[in-house]
């Protein structure tokens, strides 16, 4: 599925509020935003370049799939 730039930024905002794997890894690129007030976090994400958005999305997809594969099944 292809997402617009705006949708990717909205998605990044959600990822910043909560990591889907529970605890974010120390090297997560969104950790620098997690301590900010929501209004400042939103403004920072709104100002991300297309390249920054693409990088964050790629890092998230890679991290998510790696951690999912490492999670033991019941």
HUHUCOR-V859569 format. One line per field, one symbol per residue. ss: DSSP state (@ for helix, = for strand, . for the rest). burial: # if it has 16 or more other C-alpha atoms within 10 Angstrom, else .. A space follows every 10 residues. Layout:
ss->???
burial->???
This chain:
ss->....@@@@@@ @@@@@@@.=. .=........ @@@@...@@@ @@@@@@...@ @@@@@@@@@@ @@@@@@@@@@ ....
burial->.......##. .##.##..#. ...#.....# ..#....... ##..#..... ..#..##..# ..#....... ....
